[in-house]
């Protein structure tokens, strides 16, 4: 339940920044603010030390990849530039990549645009950073809202469902569809491209 309470604050914490009511701060800081708020509302939460809170906040940097990711990224990178377009800060994503053994060509996203997805500025800044037109870029994601925002900016889209992302007790919403490509995982996506 603790993790669910913490995660529930993820999207709402970015809203004031997206709406221009708060200056941009990196996601790492929002994670910590959200953690502090959850702990303040839980019995005994005040007993969690600053060092323990820092370790918990850093847990986002120690996520393990899905089983298909290493091979899928390697196959995709053999033929294309691969870069996450993340709400995570560049620092967070670099530490995550190091922990998980992920090999990317660049890290793009919120830090470049100084706002959070699904604001169009994030997708446009990613394309600009790569020197590519939106139609030359494909957003690959498990989040259909992310894909819809990318498509609205002219990016091509590929949906990779991750039905267990939030655990077996949280079934995914029905798929909306309408993406340029759909594949069950990154290896299958590379297969679909003939790579």
Protein Blocks (a to p, Z undefined) as FASTA:
>chain_A
ZZmmmmmmmmmmmmmmmnopaccddfklmmmmmmmmmmmmpghklmpcfklmmmmmmmmm
mcccdfklmmmmmmmmmmpccddddfbdfklmmmmmmmnopacfbdcdjklnopacfbfk
lmmmmmmmnopafklpccddfbfklmmmmmmnopacdddddfklnojklccdddebhifb
dcfbfklmmmmnoZZ
